[in-house]
């Protein structure tokens, strides 16, 4: 039986899935030493302007998408699909679920940031209708 033969369900992340989420993010190369994933999870699920959506196959966490709205636009972070389940449409399903969640929050536009070392994922987003924007994102540690 392949992943495509199994039902894929998306809902909010459950409190007991924190460790599984962190392990998924690590295996997908999304964590950074300067970002505490537990703090990111707590913040996202602890405010009404953000959430973490979880994709499961037979109850097992295989995908996540963190969605948040700043009141002007929506953002998706930590889109992750277990490498053993990739290329089955789960990433697209997670992005659609995140877009639906953000639309309900009133966000008129959805943005994603792609790390420079992960530019290969741009083709995935382009297939979903995302376009490169003429902006430069700058950051400063506080």
Secondary structure by P-SEA (a helix, b strand, c coil): cccccbbbbbccccccaaaaaaaaaaaaccccccccaaaaaaaaaaccccbbbbbbcccccccbbbbbbcccccccccccccccccccaaaaaaaaaaaaaaaaacccbbbbbbccccccaaaaaaaaccccccbbbbbbcc
